Amino acid sequence: MALAERLSNLGTETAFAVSLAAADWASKGNRVYPFHLGDINLATPANIAVAMNQAIAEGKTGYCAAAGITPLREALAHDVGTRRGLTYSAANVVVQPGGKPVIGKFIQTVMNPGDGVLYPNPGYPIYESMIEYYGGRSLAYRYVQTDTGFAIDLDHLRGQLAAANGRVAAIIYNNLQNPLGCESTPEEMQAIADIAIEHDLIVLADEAYFEMRYSGESTSIASLPGMFERTVILYTFSKKFAMTGWRLGAAVGPVAIAESIAKLNTNDESCTTHFVQAAGVEGITGSQEGPLAILAELQRRRDAAWSELAQIDGLVCPKPESTFYLFPKVTDLMTRMGYEEVGAFATAALHNTGVSFCTRKHFGRPQPGEQDHYVRFAYSGLSVDDIHEGLTGLRAWVDS
Ligand SMILES: Cc1ncc(COP(=O)(O)O)c(C=O)c1O
């Protein structure tokens, strides 16, 4: 059977292959510590679940508007705007079944085949996949390690722009960043905004982790001068409200783009599940005790995971103030242990300790010239006790 040729350009989240390997190891009776998946093993706040059941009881079980129900669009316009010092209306908001669909729909809306799109690499792998699937040219920009974490390599980014043949339509900017856990300085964010304005780029501001931070305040690139009218924000309920499986998110940006994305909704899924949207209104406007408790628990997990990893000789681990990822450099550790290939190191860690994690290659195609090895630990799916237990075992193994 011959399948469509364009499928050869479609990527995936190869991290799911790590899940398969972990599940296989667990099925043989082994204990697995799942640091590979960015899922949250905490319950969605009860008031949201109650609101969903109520909505079902009220019969909110049919089709609804493709762009989303008005109460949710209005609540999001207010909430997303207030937190960023911006004024949005419901017309700027188009509801989605999760944050992820915003990526493909944004690209279909702003990019013609052959156009370039800049995107972070290492980064969320769906950017690269969607750009290439829709016939664009994926222009990766990279990061450099700093004393405290990671920073965008602005020279490299400008070089990618200069070398790009033809039109560059957009830049994808993920602040706070998965998998690196890093955050732009004000100067870095301004530099991205300046580049976007100078080259007339539309920006996808992936702000999935905007409120997932343990100290300080998040800033949106949409709030910088000249950026409101060229920025689409990716918003998701997945992280803040521990609603990964509910599938609820939104694109927030210029009305023309929101309308185009709503038309894509009509063609793709018709609408996001009505009663899930009603629950989302409760999430935004109801008690905020649930999300605060989730964040406090994630901070305890961050502290537990970081304190264990920081003790490993040959592993360099920044301590992020946001997201729920740690992205240590393991080059020296691998050398010390005699591993040349990071995948082999990850497999050996799984088989010797049950600790399962992703490696750099799960976050976009590795770029020429990369010499160091990195891995990613997601600590959102394990209790503090399990984090200590798993990583104590990892430490014992690397020191044995
Ligand atoms: C950077 C980033 N963007 C978008 C998403 C998509 O989130 P959702 O689960 O809402 O589709 C994720 C999920 O992990 C992410 O890490």
The ligand as an ORCA input file, in Angstrom:
! r2SCAN-3c Opt
* xyz 0 1
  C       6.767     23.606     25.068
  C       5.459     22.904     24.951
  N       4.531     23.395     24.125
  C       3.340     22.806     23.978
  C       3.028     21.657     24.656
  C       1.693     21.007     24.403
  O       0.923     20.921     25.522
  P      -0.495     20.224     25.504
  O      -0.396     19.024     26.389
  O      -1.421     21.238     26.062
  O      -0.855     19.879     24.125
  C       3.979     21.082     25.515
  C       3.701     19.820     26.230
  O       4.506     19.205     26.847
  C       5.230     21.725     25.665
  O       6.173     21.232     26.464
*
